[in-house]
Amino acid sequence: MKKISLIVIAVVLMSACCTGCKKENAINTEKFDYGSIKDSTIYVNKFFDFSIEIPKGWDIQTADETAVLMESGKEIVSGENKKLKESIEKSEINTANLLTAFEYDPATNTQTYNPSIMILAENVQNFNHIKSGSDYLNDAKKILSQSNISLKISPTYRHETIAGFDFDIMDAHNNYKGINISQQYYATVKNGFAFCMVLSCNNQKQKQKLMNAISTIGSYKDLKKRR
């Protein structure tokens, strides 16, 4: 049985952040791109014109493996809270889990903490109040506060433009079962979707690996031209 990472729980909650605001807005899979892995380490997505290189040796989860993790995380998060569980289930219509990668295979990991990066997109075309990453993060804060996870969230957001993506970034910290965890939530709005990355680590060395990955973010079109 795979251990459920705190990042999975956080992403489950984030994916429900817009549900209940307005009617569901199902993803049009004919036009949408869930992305793919090139050369074992590079995630590319045509719809968002996005690419990122995952550190060599990291475990990139399959769609089925991610689905199992998210389902387990949903049960842990919602518990006896039927309203929250309903919101999470509705969010599955609007939300696409694009990439899940851990430094170690979650099925066999024996390390104290397993750093990770997850990328998701949520259809926000019917949510008129969401125009930027910060708008999306504001809703995410509200949902995160409903869970039993005690997150210390920075009151202000950072802003960073990476390869043309205007990300708003929310920093959060948590002590989970005696382990200090640092998380960064990157969010922007593109093509009618909130495009989000959630990074999770335990120490500076792990964080540097994640920052190195962030530094490789680029345009899918430019990557294609170079290859």
Secondary structure, DSSP 8 states (H G I E B T S, - for coil): -----HHHHHHHHHTTSSBTTB------TTT----EEETTTEEEETTTTEEEE--TT-EE--HHHHHHHHHHHHHHHHTT-HHHHHHHHHHHHHEEEEEEEESS-TTT--SS---EEEEEEEE-TT-TT--SHHHHHHHHHHHHTTSS---EE-SS-EEEEETTEEEEEEEEEEEETTEEEEEEEEEEEETTEEEEEEEEESSHHHHHHHHHHHTT-B-HHHHHHH-
